[in-house]
Amino acid sequence: MKIQNTKTPNAMKPSMVIIGAAGVGKTTLAKTLKGKTIIISAESGLLSLQGNDIDYISISSINDLRETITFLNKENDYENLFIDSLTEISRIVLDEMQAEFPDKSDSLKMFGKYSQIMRKVIITFRDFEQYNVIMTALPKVDKDETNRRFITADLTGKVANQLPAYFDLVMHYDFIEDERTLRTMSNERIIAKDRSGKLNEFEKPDLQLILNKIGE
């Protein structure tokens, strides 16, 4: 057992999720990280990183996820873990659950198992203490109990609404006045958060800059 202190800079590596539309540049944010990065790619969309020296693992099944988690648990020299994206991982899991439960009468069991697997995947990736953990997701519009519309991560079921609770930072990546910007604070339509309290409402799309600010 190792006792640590919250006063020590960088004693705890942060976890973050970045929500943004297709094409805004979520994947290319991996280029802004210093230190060795590994990308867990479920999107087959790494063309924007072509020519950069970044390792990656492609995911197309739940078994791939298990093997990747086993690998990440072993000692290695990676500092940053970049999961791209939770939305595609969600679709992979849902496709396998639909194949396992083809009868519509088993839909409750299917969605129950889907939610269980997705929560476990998210929490397992998040809790790798040796990495700065960054996950991406596509956005979707949802409604609360008062019928108010808000933007959340594009995941199936209740997992999407629970997602912000799992992370230190929830940021929305979008164009504001024609400039790409990371929003770190909530408004009437967007749920965002900065548990560190060290970030501005709008930050430049530079993940290393954000990590440095949090570690000060």
GROMACS elastic network, one bead per residue, 0.5 to 0.9 nm:
[ bonds ]
;  ai    aj funct       b0    kb
    4     7     6  0.89111   500
    4     8     6  0.80573   500
    4    11     6  0.71865   500
    5     8     6  0.58328   500
    5    11     6  0.70674   500
    6     9     6  0.76816   500
    6    10     6  0.86829   500
    6    11     6  0.64329   500
    6    12     6  0.76094   500
    7    10     6  0.89184   500
    7    11     6  0.77647   500
    8    11     6  0.53641   500
    8    12     6  0.86194   500
    9    12     6  0.79984   500
    9   214     6  0.87207   500
    9   215     6  0.54213   500
    9   216     6  0.62206   500
   10    13     6  0.61218   500
   10    14     6  0.86214   500
   10   212     6  0.89934   500
   10   214     6  0.80485   500
   10   215     6  0.50089   500
   10   216     6  0.78388   500
   11   215     6  0.84136   500
   12   129     6  0.73318   500
   12   130     6  0.89603   500
   12   215     6  0.87667   500
   13   129     6  0.64464   500
   13   130     6  0.73484   500
   13   131     6  0.66129   500
   13   132     6  0.53844   500
   13   133     6  0.77927   500
   13   211     6  0.87058   500
   13   215     6  0.84871   500
   14   126     6  0.88017   500
   14   129     6  0.86725   500
   14   131     6  0.83970   500
   14   132     6  0.58040   500
   14   133     6  0.66674   500
   14   134     6  0.85483   500
   14   167     6  0.80830   500
   14   168     6  0.61218   500
   14   169     6  0.77061   500
   14   196     6  0.89441   500
   14   211     6  0.77939   500
   14   214     6  0.81489   500
   15   126     6  0.60459   500
   15   127     6  0.82213   500
   15   131     6  0.86773   500
   15   132     6  0.62163   500
   15   134     6  0.59780   500
   15   135     6  0.81387   500
   15   166     6  0.85777   500
   15   167     6  0.55434   500
   15   168     6  0.54310   500
   15   169     6  0.65192   500
   15   170     6  0.89488   500
   16   126     6  0.82992   500
   16   132     6  0.84144   500
   16   133     6  0.62877   500
   16   135     6  0.62529   500
   16   136     6  0.84840   500
   16   166     6  0.88676   500
   16   167     6  0.55003   500
   16   168     6  0.58120   500
   16   170     6  0.57950   500
   16   171     6  0.75975   500
   17   133     6  0.84234   500
   17   134     6  0.57667   500
   17   136     6  0.54588   500
   17   137     6  0.73030   500
   17   163     6  0.86422   500
   17   164     6  0.80875   500
   17   167     6  0.68820   500
   17   168     6  0.84865   500
   17   169     6  0.64068   500
   17   170     6  0.50880   500
   17   171     6  0.63667   500
   17   172     6  0.85510   500
   18    26     6  0.74119   500
   18   134     6  0.74491   500
   18   135     6  0.61883   500
   18   137     6  0.62790   500
   18   138     6  0.85295   500
   18   153     6  0.89173   500
   18   169     6  0.83026   500
   18   170     6  0.61034   500
   18   172     6  0.57019   500
   18   173     6  0.65802   500
   18   182     6  0.82854   500
   19    26     6  0.80841   500
   19   135     6  0.86218   500
   19   136     6  0.58056   500
   19   138     6  0.55615   500
   19   139     6  0.58355   500
   19   152     6  0.76880   500
   19   153     6  0.62309   500
   19   154     6  0.86586   500
   19   170     6  0.76746   500
   19   171     6  0.62421   500
   19   173     6  0.59884   500
   19   174     6  0.87453   500
   20    23     6  0.84366   500
   20    24     6  0.65467   500
   20    25     6  0.81593   500
   20    26     6  0.67523   500
   20   136     6  0.76546   500
   20   137     6  0.65224   500
   20   138     6  0.52820   500
   20   139     6  0.57703   500
   20   153     6  0.85280   500
   20   171     6  0.86215   500
   20   172     6  0.57960   500
   20   174     6  0.62524   500
   21    24     6  0.57912   500
   21    25     6  0.84484   500
   21    26     6  0.82842   500
   21   137     6  0.82401   500
   21   138     6  0.54039   500
   21   139     6  0.60069   500
   21   140     6  0.88992   500
   21   173     6  0.77193   500
   21   174     6  0.74493   500
   22    25     6  0.75568   500
   22    26     6  0.79824   500
   22   138     6  0.67405   500
   22   139     6  0.87948   500
   23    26     6  0.75978   500
   23    27     6  0.89558   500
   24    27     6  0.87704   500
   24   173     6  0.71898   500
   24   174     6  0.64540   500
   24   175     6  0.76705   500
   24   180     6  0.76069   500
   25    28     6  0.53636   500
   25    29     6  0.67248   500
   25    48     6  0.84552   500
   25   173     6  0.82487   500
   25   174     6  0.89001   500
   25   180     6  0.84601   500
   26    29     6  0.54656   500
   26    30     6  0.78923   500
   26    84     6  0.83270   500
   26   136     6  0.68117   500
   26   137     6  0.85844   500
   26   173     6  0.73976   500
   27    30     6  0.59908   500
   27    31     6  0.82701   500
   27    45     6  0.82139   500
   27    46     6  0.72172   500
   27    48     6  0.73648   500
   27    49     6  0.77510   500
   27    82     6  0.87697   500
   27    84     6  0.68338   500
   27    85     6  0.87329   500
   27   136     6  0.79314   500
   28    31     6  0.56133   500
   28    32     6  0.76991   500
   28    46     6  0.84507   500
   28    48     6  0.62873   500
   28    49     6  0.63097   500
   29    32     6  0.54454   500
   29    33     6  0.74875   500
   29   205     6  0.68980   500
   29   206     6  0.67511   500
   29   207     6  0.66942   500
   30    33     6  0.57294   500
   30    37     6  0.76419   500
   30    38     6  0.89761   500
   30    39     6  0.80103   500
   30    49     6  0.83988   500
   30    54     6  0.85278   500
   30    80     6  0.89232   500
   30    82     6  0.69294   500
   30   134     6  0.88436   500
   30   206     6  0.89339   500
   30   207     6  0.76768   500
   31    34     6  0.80373   500
   31    37     6  0.88761   500
   31    49     6  0.75300   500
   31    52     6  0.76367   500
   31    54     6  0.82286   500
   31   206     6  0.86981   500
   31   207     6  0.87014   500
   32   205     6  0.81107   500
   32   206     6  0.53882   500
   32   207     6  0.56851   500
   32   208     6  0.59569   500
   32   209     6  0.83303   500
   33    36     6  0.81378   500
   33    37     6  0.73988   500
   33    80     6  0.76208   500
   33   206     6  0.75765   500
   33   207     6  0.58228   500
   33   209     6  0.84916   500
   33   211     6  0.88551   500
   34    37     6  0.78480   500
   34    79     6  0.85308   500
   34    80     6  0.83754   500
   34   207     6  0.88454   500
   34   208     6  0.63227   500
   35    78     6  0.74074   500
   35    79     6  0.58549   500
   35    80     6  0.70956   500
   36    54     6  0.75514   500
   36    55     6  0.84558   500
   36    77     6  0.70580   500
   36    79     6  0.53870   500
   36    80     6  0.63287   500
   36    81     6  0.89959   500
   37    54     6  0.61393   500
   37    55     6  0.67151   500
   37    56     6  0.83729   500
   37    78     6  0.56441   500
   37    79     6  0.60043   500
   37    81     6  0.60153   500
   37    82     6  0.71446   500
   38    54     6  0.63779   500
   38    56     6  0.52050   500
   38    57     6  0.75752   500
   38    78     6  0.66204   500
   38    79     6  0.81898   500
   38    80     6  0.63593   500
   38    81     6  0.53950   500
   38    82     6  0.62065   500
   38    83     6  0.85720   500
   39    54     6  0.74758   500
   39    55     6  0.63327   500
   39    57     6  0.62686   500
   39    58     6  0.83668   500
   39    80     6  0.83967   500
   39    81     6  0.61617   500
   39    83     6  0.58015   500
   39    84     6  0.69907   500
   40    55     6  0.89525   500
   40    56     6  0.57565   500
   40    57     6  0.50144   500
   40    58     6  0.61315   500
   40    59     6  0.69086   500
   40    68     6  0.81866   500
   40    81     6  0.75213   500
   40    82     6  0.61121   500
   40    84     6  0.59931   500
   40    85     6  0.80089   500
   41    44     6  0.65403   500
   41    45     6  0.78232   500
   41    46     6  0.79249   500
   41    56     6  0.67112   500
   41    57     6  0.59833   500
   41    59     6  0.58836   500
   41    60     6  0.88475   500
   41    82     6  0.83172   500
   41    83     6  0.62834   500
   41    85     6  0.67370   500
   41    88     6  0.88402   500
   41    89     6  0.88795   500
   42    45     6  0.82240   500
   42    57     6  0.85449   500
   42    58     6  0.58802   500
   42    60     6  0.62798   500
   42    83     6  0.81097   500
   42    84     6  0.61397   500
   42    85     6  0.61374   500
   42    86     6  0.81541   500
   42    87     6  0.87435   500
   42    88     6  0.56839   500
   42    89     6  0.60758   500
   42    92     6  0.83780   500
   43    46     6  0.78346   500
   43    58     6  0.81609   500
   43    59     6  0.81434   500
   43    60     6  0.88265   500
   43    84     6  0.67144   500
   43    85     6  0.66961   500
   43    87     6  0.89812   500
   43    88     6  0.61777   500
   43    89     6  0.84633   500
   44    47     6  0.84116   500
   44    58     6  0.73683   500
   44    59     6  0.87349   500
   45    48     6  0.74945   500
   45    49     6  0.89159   500
   46    49     6  0.54249   500
   46    50     6  0.68131   500
   47    50     6  0.51645   500
   47    51     6  0.89409   500
   48    51     6  0.87876   500
   49    52     6  0.55913   500
   49    53     6  0.84729   500
   49    54     6  0.80381   500
   50    53     6  0.83878   500
   51    54     6  0.88574   500
   57    68     6  0.76234   500
   58    64     6  0.80060   500
   59    62     6  0.80652   500
   59    63     6  0.87445   500
   59    64     6  0.55049   500
   59    65     6  0.64899   500
   59    68     6  0.83602   500
   59    89     6  0.78492   500
   59    92     6  0.87386   500
   60    63     6  0.83430   500
   60    64     6  0.64174   500
   60    65     6  0.81545   500
   60    89     6  0.80558   500
   60    92     6  0.66026   500
   61    64     6  0.51212   500
   61    65     6  0.66124   500
   61    66     6  0.89316   500
   61    89     6  0.83724   500
   61    92     6  0.60758   500
   61    93     6  0.72585   500
   61    96     6  0.78290   500
   62    66     6  0.63980   500
   62    67     6  0.87879   500
   62    89     6  0.85598   500
   62    92     6  0.72148   500
   62    93     6  0.63488   500
   62    96     6  0.78046   500
   63    66     6  0.50419   500
   63    67     6  0.62652   500
   63    68     6  0.85528   500
   64    67     6  0.51598   500
   64    68     6  0.60681   500
   64    69     6  0.86058   500
   65    68     6  0.50691   500
   65    69     6  0.61484   500
   65    70     6  0.86078   500
   65    89     6  0.88084   500
   65   121     6  0.80587   500
   66    69     6  0.52071   500
   66    70     6  0.62615   500
   66    71     6  0.87072   500
   66   121     6  0.89553   500
   67    70     6  0.50924   500
   67    71     6  0.62475   500
   67    72     6  0.87152   500
   68    71     6  0.50417   500
   68    72     6  0.61612   500
   68    73     6  0.86274   500
   69    72     6  0.50737   500
   69    73     6  0.62208   500
   69    74     6  0.89480   500
   69   121     6  0.88191   500
   69   124     6  0.78949   500
   69   125     6  0.76289   500
   70    73     6  0.52488   500
   70    74     6  0.68855   500
   71    74     6  0.54302   500
   71    75     6  0.84394   500
   71    76     6  0.88808   500
   72    75     6  0.75048   500
   72    76     6  0.76911   500
   72   128     6  0.82053   500
   73    76     6  0.86149   500
   73   128     6  0.78568   500
   75    78     6  0.89571   500
   76    79     6  0.88179   500
   78    81     6  0.74850   500
   78   130     6  0.83577   500
   78   131     6  0.71389   500
   79   130     6  0.68979   500
   79   132     6  0.63307   500
   79   133     6  0.89285   500
   80   130     6  0.84555   500
   80   133     6  0.61561   500
   80   134     6  0.76711   500
   81   125     6  0.84229   500
   81   128     6  0.88473   500
   81   131     6  0.58549   500
   81   132     6  0.59854   500
   81   134     6  0.61484   500
   81   135     6  0.82075   500
   82    85     6  0.86764   500
   82   132     6  0.82379   500
   82   133     6  0.61625   500
   82   135     6  0.57949   500
   82   136     6  0.79863   500
   83    86     6  0.70151   500
   83   125     6  0.85306   500
   83   133     6  0.78619   500
   83   134     6  0.62113   500
   83   136     6  0.63269   500
   84    87     6  0.82580   500
   84    88     6  0.78096   500
   84    89     6  0.83925   500
   84   134     6  0.85802   500
   84   135     6  0.61300   500
   84   136     6  0.53462   500
   84   137     6  0.73128   500
   85    88     6  0.54752   500
   85    89     6  0.63797   500
   85    90     6  0.86263   500
   85   135     6  0.63823   500
   85   137     6  0.52321   500
   85   138     6  0.77436   500
   86    90     6  0.59296   500
   86    91     6  0.86077   500
   86   118     6  0.89854   500
   86   122     6  0.81859   500
   86   135     6  0.67296   500
   86   136     6  0.60665   500
   86   137     6  0.51867   500
   86   138     6  0.80184   500
   86   153     6  0.85294   500
   86   154     6  0.82633   500
   86   155     6  0.75178   500
   87    90     6  0.50725   500
   87    91     6  0.64460   500
   87    92     6  0.88506   500
   87   136     6  0.78706   500
   87   137     6  0.51950   500
   87   138     6  0.60594   500
   87   139     6  0.87549   500
   87   153     6  0.75552   500
   87   154     6  0.57206   500
   87   155     6  0.56467   500
   87   156     6  0.86505   500
   88    91     6  0.50147   500
   88    92     6  0.62640   500
   88    93     6  0.86802   500
   88   137     6  0.80875   500
   88   138     6  0.88062   500
   88   155     6  0.87424   500
   89    92     6  0.50584   500
   89    93     6  0.62547   500
   89    94     6  0.85702   500
   89   118     6  0.83383   500
   90    93     6  0.52081   500
   90    94     6  0.60773   500
   90    95     6  0.85725   500
   90   114     6  0.83810   500
   90   118     6  0.68266   500
   90   154     6  0.86843   500
   90   155     6  0.61118   500
   90   156     6  0.71088   500
   91    95     6  0.59732   500
   91    96     6  0.85902   500
   91   155     6  0.80721   500
   91   156     6  0.82728   500
   92    95     6  0.52461   500
   92    96     6  0.64354   500
   92    97     6  0.87303   500
   93    96     6  0.52990   500
   93    97     6  0.62247   500
   93    98     6  0.87190   500
   93   114     6  0.65237   500
   93   117     6  0.76615   500
   93   118     6  0.75035   500
   94    98     6  0.61167   500
   94    99     6  0.86021   500
   94   110     6  0.83568   500
   94   111     6  0.80762   500
   94   114     6  0.61705   500
   94   156     6  0.82185   500
   95    98     6  0.51757   500
   95    99     6  0.63355   500
   95   100     6  0.87104   500
   96    99     6  0.50512   500
   96   100     6  0.61722   500
   96   101     6  0.86137   500
   96   114     6  0.89299   500
   97   101     6  0.60026   500
   97   102     6  0.83212   500
   97   110     6  0.58085   500
   97   111     6  0.78158   500
   97   113     6  0.74937   500
   97   114     6  0.64534   500
   98   101     6  0.50772   500
   98   102     6  0.55461   500
   98   103     6  0.85530   500
   98   107     6  0.83532   500
   98   110     6  0.68403   500
   98   111     6  0.89451   500
   99   102     6  0.55414   500
  100   103     6  0.89600   500
  100   110     6  0.78809   500
  101   104     6  0.76220   500
  101   105     6  0.87569   500
  101   106     6  0.60454   500
  101   107     6  0.70934   500
  101   109     6  0.78471   500
  101   110     6  0.59773   500
  102   105     6  0.86644   500
  102   106     6  0.75569   500
  102   107     6  0.83206   500
  102   110     6  0.89306   500
  103   106     6  0.55792   500
  103   107     6  0.72676   500
  104   107     6  0.52746   500
  104   108     6  0.86815   500
  105   108     6  0.75827   500
  105   109     6  0.87566   500
  106   109     6  0.53066   500
  106   110     6  0.61437   500
  106   111     6  0.87886   500
  107   111     6  0.61040   500
  107   112     6  0.83394   500
  108   111     6  0.53884   500
  108   112     6  0.60292   500
  108   113     6  0.86204   500
  109   112     6  0.50127   500
  109   113     6  0.61290   500
  109   114     6  0.84700   500
  110   113     6  0.53149   500
  110   114     6  0.60853   500
  110   115     6  0.86596   500
  111   115     6  0.60471   500
  111   116     6  0.84842   500
  111   156     6  0.86802   500
  111   157     6  0.77645   500
  112   115     6  0.52900   500
  112   116     6  0.62587   500
  112   117     6  0.87794   500
  113   117     6  0.61713   500
  113   118     6  0.85585   500
  114   117     6  0.52938   500
  114   118     6  0.61396   500
  114   119     6  0.86089   500
  114   156     6  0.87203   500
  115   118     6  0.51609   500
  115   119     6  0.60603   500
  115   120     6  0.84979   500
  115   156     6  0.82260   500
  115   157     6  0.74457   500
  115   158     6  0.77199   500
  115   159     6  0.64673   500
  116   119     6  0.53976   500
  116   120     6  0.62607   500
  116   121     6  0.87081   500
  117   120     6  0.51249   500
  117   121     6  0.61043   500
  117   122     6  0.86255   500
  118   121     6  0.50538   500
  118   122     6  0.60884   500
  118   123     6  0.84949   500
  118   159     6  0.74637   500
  119   122     6  0.51999   500
  119   123     6  0.60271   500
  119   124     6  0.83507   500
  119   159     6  0.70343   500
  119   163     6  0.87650   500
  120   123     6  0.52500   500
  120   124     6  0.58482   500
  120   125     6  0.84962   500
  121   124     6  0.51940   500
  121   125     6  0.61934   500
  121   126     6  0.84849   500
  122   125     6  0.54034   500
  122   126     6  0.60475   500
  122   127     6  0.86036   500
  122   163     6  0.85419   500
  122   166     6  0.81168   500
  123   127     6  0.59622   500
  123   128     6  0.88681   500
  123   166     6  0.72280   500
  124   127     6  0.53274   500
  124   128     6  0.68124   500
  125   128     6  0.57902   500
  125   133     6  0.73097   500
  125   135     6  0.89431   500
  126   129     6  0.79887   500
  126   131     6  0.89486   500
  126   132     6  0.88871   500
  126   133     6  0.61426   500
  126   134     6  0.83319   500
  126   135     6  0.87275   500
  126   166     6  0.78259   500
  126   167     6  0.75353   500
  127   130     6  0.87714   500
  127   131     6  0.88436   500
  127   133     6  0.84080   500
  128   131     6  0.59670   500
  128   132     6  0.82525   500
  128   133     6  0.75413   500
  129   132     6  0.77201   500
  129   133     6  0.85892   500
  130   133     6  0.89657   500
  132   211     6  0.84364   500
  136   153     6  0.89123   500
  137   153     6  0.57899   500
  137   154     6  0.65180   500
  137   155     6  0.82089   500
  138   152     6  0.84913   500
  138   153     6  0.58336   500
  138   154     6  0.53038   500
  138   155     6  0.83886   500
  139   151     6  0.63332   500
  139   152     6  0.55958   500
  139   155     6  0.86453   500
  139   172     6  0.88045   500
  140   150     6  0.83424   500
  140   151     6  0.56075   500
  140   152     6  0.55582   500
  140   153     6  0.58955   500
  140   155     6  0.82858   500
  141   149     6  0.64267   500
  141   150     6  0.55948   500
  141   152     6  0.63317   500
  141   153     6  0.84665   500
  141   154     6  0.82631   500
  142   147     6  0.88354   500
  142   148     6  0.81592   500
  142   149     6  0.55725   500
  142   150     6  0.54944   500
  142   151     6  0.61735   500
  142   152     6  0.67934   500
  143   146     6  0.76096   500
  143   147     6  0.51895   500
  143   148     6  0.52531   500
  143   150     6  0.61610   500
  143   151     6  0.86246   500
  144   147     6  0.52197   500
  144   148     6  0.54677   500
  144   149     6  0.67687   500
  144   150     6  0.77507   500
  145   148     6  0.73725   500
  146   149     6  0.88902   500
  148   189     6  0.84343   500
  149   188     6  0.87988   500
  149   189     6  0.66185   500
  150   188     6  0.73688   500
  150   190     6  0.57880   500
  150   191     6  0.76289   500
  151   154     6  0.89028   500
  151   189     6  0.59213   500
  151   190     6  0.52405   500
  151   191     6  0.70442   500
  152   155     6  0.85080   500
  152   160     6  0.65087   500
  152   161     6  0.68939   500
  152   163     6  0.86995   500
  152   164     6  0.89185   500
  152   189     6  0.89867   500
  152   190     6  0.71131   500
  152   191     6  0.69401   500
  153   159     6  0.89693   500
  153   160     6  0.54664   500
  153   161     6  0.77610   500
  153   163     6  0.77315   500
  154   160     6  0.66087   500
  155   158     6  0.81774   500
  155   159     6  0.65465   500
  155   160     6  0.50654   500
  155   161     6  0.87577   500
  156   159     6  0.66535   500
  156   160     6  0.66146   500
  157   160     6  0.64482   500
  157   161     6  0.81010   500
  158   161     6  0.54459   500
  158   162     6  0.63884   500
  158   163     6  0.87216   500
  159   162     6  0.50907   500
  159   163     6  0.60076   500
  160   163     6  0.52959   500
  160   164     6  0.81454   500
  161   164     6  0.70680   500
  161   165     6  0.85583   500
  162   165     6  0.57875   500
  162   166     6  0.72887   500
  163   166     6  0.55311   500
  163   167     6  0.73336   500
  163   170     6  0.88718   500
  164   167     6  0.57556   500
  164   168     6  0.82221   500
  164   169     6  0.79134   500
  164   170     6  0.62088   500
  164   191     6  0.76981   500
  164   192     6  0.74284   500
  164   193     6  0.77871   500
  165   168     6  0.80911   500
  167   170     6  0.66319   500
  167   193     6  0.87395   500
  167   195     6  0.84106   500
  168   193     6  0.74505   500
  168   194     6  0.63182   500
  168   195     6  0.51314   500
  168   196     6  0.72935   500
  169   184     6  0.73755   500
  169   192     6  0.73924   500
  169   193     6  0.54393   500
  169   195     6  0.61573   500
  169   196     6  0.80039   500
  170   183     6  0.85324   500
  170   184     6  0.65260   500
  170   185     6  0.83275   500
  170   191     6  0.76640   500
  170   193     6  0.50929   500
  170   194     6  0.67398   500
  170   195     6  0.89550   500
  171   182     6  0.59117   500
  171   183     6  0.53476   500
  171   185     6  0.76300   500
  171   191     6  0.84110   500
  171   192     6  0.55105   500
  171   193     6  0.68840   500
  171   194     6  0.81241   500
  172   181     6  0.80447   500
  172   182     6  0.54784   500
  172   183     6  0.50535   500
  172   184     6  0.68778   500
  172   185     6  0.88444   500
  172   190     6  0.78896   500
  172   191     6  0.84956   500
  172   192     6  0.69861   500
  173   180     6  0.69900   500
  173   181     6  0.57465   500
  173   183     6  0.64518   500
  173   205     6  0.79597   500
  174   179     6  0.80448   500
  174   180     6  0.55901   500
  174   181     6  0.56222   500
  174   182     6  0.66808   500
  174   183     6  0.79429   500
  175   178     6  0.53720   500
  175   179     6  0.50953   500
  175   181     6  0.59789   500
  175   182     6  0.87357   500
  176   179     6  0.52913   500
  176   180     6  0.63322   500
  176   181     6  0.63749   500
  177   180     6  0.83847   500
  180   204     6  0.74361   500
  180   205     6  0.67207   500
  181   202     6  0.62886   500
  181   203     6  0.59722   500
  181   204     6  0.55346   500
  181   205     6  0.57935   500
  182   201     6  0.82159   500
  182   202     6  0.55861   500
  182   203     6  0.50928   500
  182   204     6  0.62460   500
  182   205     6  0.58910   500
  182   206     6  0.88632   500
  183   186     6  0.80032   500
  183   192     6  0.72568   500
  183   193     6  0.87735   500
  183   200     6  0.83638   500
  183   201     6  0.57563   500
  183   203     6  0.65021   500
  184   191     6  0.88505   500
  184   192     6  0.54167   500
  184   193     6  0.54232   500
  184   194     6  0.59291   500
  184   199     6  0.72588   500
  184   200     6  0.71016   500
  184   201     6  0.51537   500
  184   202     6  0.62119   500
  184   203     6  0.74760   500
  185   190     6  0.81283   500
  185   191     6  0.72840   500
  185   193     6  0.51528   500
  185   194     6  0.68983   500
  185   200     6  0.83037   500
  185   201     6  0.54209   500
  185   202     6  0.79644   500
  186   189     6  0.75621   500
  186   190     6  0.52563   500
  186   193     6  0.65281   500
  186   201     6  0.87469   500
  187   190     6  0.52604   500
  187   191     6  0.67680   500
  187   192     6  0.79762   500
  188   191     6  0.80480   500
  193   196     6  0.89720   500
  193   197     6  0.88197   500
  194   197     6  0.56341   500
  194   198     6  0.75314   500
  194   199     6  0.68536   500
  194   201     6  0.89808   500
  195   198     6  0.82977   500
  196   199     6  0.74470   500
  196   214     6  0.62336   500
  197   200     6  0.84415   500
  197   214     6  0.82165   500
  198   213     6  0.64902   500
  198   214     6  0.59915   500
  198   216     6  0.86366   500
  199   202     6  0.78970   500
  199   203     6  0.72615   500
  199   210     6  0.73990   500
  199   213     6  0.70189   500
  199   214     6  0.74360   500
  200   203     6  0.60667   500
  203   206     6  0.79068   500
  203   209     6  0.89760   500
  203   210     6  0.77631   500
  204   207     6  0.83732   500
  204   209     6  0.81291   500
  204   210     6  0.83733   500
  205   209     6  0.85044   500
  205   210     6  0.85528   500
  206   209     6  0.53866   500
  206   210     6  0.65099   500
  206   211     6  0.88765   500
  207   210     6  0.50083   500
  207   211     6  0.61276   500
  207   212     6  0.85475   500
  208   212     6  0.60392   500
  208   213     6  0.85625   500
  209   212     6  0.51035   500
  209   213     6  0.62564   500
  209   214     6  0.87358   500
  210   213     6  0.51447   500
  210   214     6  0.62867   500
  210   215     6  0.86283   500
  211   214     6  0.51680   500
  211   215     6  0.61364   500
  211   216     6  0.88109   500
  212   215     6  0.50647   500
  212   216     6  0.63241   500
  213   216     6  0.54173   500
